[in-house]
Amino acid sequence: MHENKAGFPWYFAIEERTSTTKIRLVQVVATADGGMDVLVFNPETKTLEHDLAYLAQCFAPGQNVERLTEAEFHQRTQTGNPSSNSANEPPQ
């Protein structure tokens, strides 16, 4: 069994500012070979999809990134609302 010394998985909410603001829920997991993989929640399909492009955003200074607990991540994916303010904001 692979020993996880880095404390994976890690969970993040990343605010993307393009023409519209969207919050992406991101999970960073350990791979069997000791590396990392990045899974991004797709609210349309309700699935996690592989996308390494978000890895740098998880750790980049100046990014709008919020570290989440496992419970927060799962609560947000189950409700379909990536925002922490689920009472006042519609799903993205």
C-alpha positions as CSV (number, residue, x, y, z in Angstrom):
1,M,0.0,0.0,0.0
2,H,1.3,3.5,-0.9
3,E,2.2,5.6,2.1
4,N,0.9,9.1,1.9
5,K,3.4,11.4,3.7
6,A,2.1,14.6,2.1
7,G,-1.4,14.4,3.6
8,F,-3.3,13.9,0.4
9,P,-5.9,14.5,-0.8
10,W,-6.0,18.3,-0.7
11,Y,-9.1,20.3,-1.5
12,F,-9.4,23.8,-3.0
13,A,-12.0,26.2,-4.3
14,I,-10.4,28.4,-7.0
15,E,-12.1,31.5,-8.2
16,E,-11.6,32.1,-11.9
17,R,-12.0,35.6,-13.2
18,T,-12.7,35.7,-16.9
19,S,-15.8,37.3,-18.5
20,T,-17.8,35.7,-15.7
21,T,-16.6,34.7,-12.3
22,K,-16.6,30.9,-11.6
23,I,-15.5,28.9,-8.7
24,R,-13.9,25.6,-9.5
25,L,-13.6,22.8,-6.9
26,V,-10.3,21.0,-7.1
27,Q,-9.0,17.9,-5.5
28,V,-5.2,17.1,-5.5
29,V,-4.6,13.4,-4.9
30,A,-1.5,11.2,-4.6
31,T,-0.7,8.7,-7.4
32,A,0.7,5.2,-6.8
33,D,4.1,6.3,-8.1
34,G,4.4,9.1,-5.6
35,G,3.3,11.9,-7.8
36,M,0.2,14.1,-7.8
37,D,-3.0,14.2,-9.9
38,V,-5.5,17.0,-10.1
39,L,-9.3,16.4,-10.4
40,V,-11.7,19.2,-11.0
41,F,-15.4,19.0,-10.3
42,N,-17.6,19.4,-13.3
43,P,-21.0,20.7,-12.1
44,E,-22.8,19.7,-15.3
45,T,-21.8,16.0,-15.1
46,K,-21.3,15.9,-11.3
47,T,-18.0,14.1,-11.8
48,L,-14.3,14.8,-11.1
49,E,-12.3,15.2,-14.3
50,H,-8.5,15.1,-14.7
51,D,-7.0,18.5,-15.4
52,L,-3.4,19.3,-14.4
53,A,-3.8,22.9,-15.5
54,Y,-5.2,23.7,-12.1
55,L,-2.2,22.5,-10.1
56,A,-0.2,25.7,-10.4
57,Q,-3.3,27.7,-9.5
58,C,-3.6,25.8,-6.2
59,F,-0.2,27.2,-5.0
60,A,0.3,30.4,-7.0
61,P,0.6,33.6,-4.9
62,G,-2.2,36.2,-5.6
63,Q,-4.7,33.6,-6.8
64,N,-8.1,33.6,-5.3
65,V,-7.7,30.1,-3.7
66,E,-9.4,28.8,-0.6
67,R,-8.2,25.6,1.1
68,L,-11.2,23.3,2.0
69,T,-11.6,20.5,4.3
70,E,-12.8,17.1,2.9
71,A,-16.2,17.7,4.4
72,E,-16.5,21.2,2.9
73,F,-15.4,19.9,-0.5
74,H,-18.0,17.0,-0.5
75,Q,-20.7,19.3,0.8
76,R,-20.1,21.7,-2.1
77,T,-20.0,19.0,-4.7
78,Q,-23.2,17.4,-3.4
79,T,-25.1,20.6,-3.4
80,G,-23.7,21.6,-6.8
81,N,-22.7,25.0,-5.4
82,P,-19.0,25.6,-5.3
83,S,-19.4,28.8,-3.3
84,S,-19.1,28.9,0.5
85,N,-22.2,31.0,0.6
86,S,-24.7,28.4,-0.5
87,A,-27.8,30.2,0.8
88,N,-27.4,33.3,-1.3
89,E,-25.6,32.3,-4.5
90,P,-26.9,30.1,-7.3
91,P,-24.8,27.2,-8.5
92,Q,-22.1,28.1,-11.1
